[in-house]
C-alpha cells in the first residue's frame, strides 16, 4: 500500500509543478498522469474493486485540495521574492539641454545604440551612420524628446 501512496503523491506533486511552474504540456504533466493512473490501477489490481474505488475517490479529493491550496494567494506570499525596484527611467525631455549641431564624445560603442556625453550630459543615443567606436567625437543630428540621434565627426 505504501508504493501506491508514493505513486499517487508523486503524481499529484508533478501535476502541481506542471500547472504552476512549467508552462505547456511537459514531462512533468505526463509523468504526473502516468504515476497517478498507475497508482490507482495498482490499488484496483492488488486490493480489489472496493479498495480501488476508495483510492480513486481519495486521489481525486487530494488532487482538488492540493490545487486549491496551491492557488491561494497566501501560499505563494511565503515563496515570493519581495524586493522593490528603485530604478527610474529618465523621462525628462532633452530638447532644451541638447540641441542639433552640439558636439560631444561617445562613452560606449554605439552599435547603433550607446552612451554619449554632450554638453556634460550623459544620454543614450543612436548612431544614424552605423557603428561608432568608444571615445569618438560625435555631432547631434536630431533630438526628439529623449531620443538623441548622432553621427561621427569627420576630421578634415
N, C-alpha and C positions, 0 to 999 in steps of 0.2 A: 504493500500500500504506500510505502514511503517513496518508491520510484514514481508512482502515479502522481502523488502530490508534488514532487520535484518537477516532473514534466509539465504539469499544469501551471505551476507558479513561474517557471522559466518562460513558458509560452506567453503568459499574461505580461510578464516583465518585458519581453521582446515586443509585444503589441504596444505597450506604453512608450517604449523607445521609438517605435515606428511612428506613432501618432504625434509625439511631441518633439522629437529631436531630429529625426531623419525624414526629409520630405520625399514624397512619392512612394511607390511600392519598391521596397528593397529587400535585402536578405533578412533583415530583422523582422519584417512583417510576415514574410513567407515562412521563416523559421518559427515564429510565434504560432502561426496557424498549424504548422506540422506538429509541433510539440504539444499544443493543446488538444488537437484532434487525436493524436496518438495516445495521450494520457487518458482521455475519455474512452477511446476504443479499448485500451488495455484494461480499464476498470470493467467494462462490459464483458470482455473476454475472460478475465481472471475471476471475477466475483459474481457474475450473473447479471440479469436484467435489472432487478430491483436496486442493487448497489450502483450499477451503471447509471440508472436514471438519477439517483441521488447525487452522484458525482457530477453528472451533466448539469443538474439544477444548481449545485454548489458552484460549479465553474462559471456559469452564466451570472449568478449573483455576485461572485467575487470579481468578475470582469467589470460589471456595471459599477460596483463600489470603487474599484481602483480607478476607473476612468473619471468618475465624479470627483474623487479626492484629488486626482492629478490636475483636473481642470479648475479647481478652486483657486482663487487669487492668493489666499494666504499661504497655500502650499508653496507657490513659486516666489513669494516675497522673501522667504528664507534663503532661497537659492539665487536670487537676482543680484547682479552687480549694482551697487548703489553709489556710483560716483557721478558727479556732475561735471559737465564740460564747461570750463570757464572761458574758453576762447571766444573771440568775436570776429566778425567779418568787417573789414574796413569798407564801410558803405559811403563814406564822405566823398562827395564829388571832387575830382582833382582839377577840374577845368579852370578854377581860379588860381591854383598853385602851379600847375604845369601848363605851358602854352605851346602851340605849334611853333616849331623852329628852335625851341630850347635845346641845349645840348647837355649831354651827361655821359656816364660810363655804365657799362654792364657790370653787375656784381656777380652774376652767374651766366652760364652759357644760355643763350636764347635759342631754343630748339623746338619750335619757334617761340615758346613762352619762357620767361625767366625774370629775374630781378634786375632792375636798373636804378641808378641814382641820378636824379635830375633836380637841380636847384636844392641840393641837400635833402631831398625827399626820396625815400626808397619806396618803389612801387613795382608791381608786376606789370610787365609789358610784353607785347607781341611784336615779333620781327615781321616786317612785310616783305623782306628780301631773303628768305631762307635762314640759315643758321648764322649766329653772331657769337664769336668766342668771348670768353670771360675777359674783363678789363679792356674792352674795346670801346672806342668813342662812338657815340650814337647821337642821332638827331630825332626829335619828336616830330612825327608826321601828322598825327591827329590825336585828339583827346575827346572822348565821348563818355561823359560821366566818370566812371572809374576805369574805363578801358583806355590804355595808352598804347599807341602803335608807333614803332620806331624803325629807323633804318640806319645802317652803318654810315659813319662819316668817312668819306674817301679823301685821303690827303692828296693834294695836288702840288 
